[in-house]
Amino acid sequence: MPYILFPASGSICLSAMNAASFEALYSAFSRMHVQKTGTAS
């Protein structure tokens, strides 16, 4: 297996995980930001 497949597959996995975590966490962040439930004061 050539070396270039290792960084290429890692880059693809990283971009997929980044997109999935952004989609999952952005709704929670925007909800807490609008409702102001994330701050203590």
N, C-alpha and C positions, 0 to 999 in steps of 0.2 A: 504494500500500500504506500503510495507516495506521501511525502511529508505535507504537501499543500492541502491534502484532505483533512488533516487534523485542525489547522487554524480555520479552514473554511467551515467545517462542521461546527466548531466552537462558536464562530461568529454567527452562524445561522441559529444555533440554540440560544445564544445570548440575546439576539434580537427578538426571538419568539418569546422568551421569558420576560424581557423588558416590556414588550407590547402587552402581554397578558397581565403583568403586575400593574401596569399603568391603567389598563381598562378596569381592573378590579378595585384599585385604590383611589382612583380619581373621583368616583361617585361618592365614596365615603368622605373624602376630603372636602368636596364641594358641599355636601350635606352639613358637615360640621362647621364649615366656614359660614354658610348662610344662617344656620340656626344658632351659631356661636356656642356650641356645646363642647368645643375642644379647649376652651379657656377656663381657668379657675376663678377668675374674677367676674 
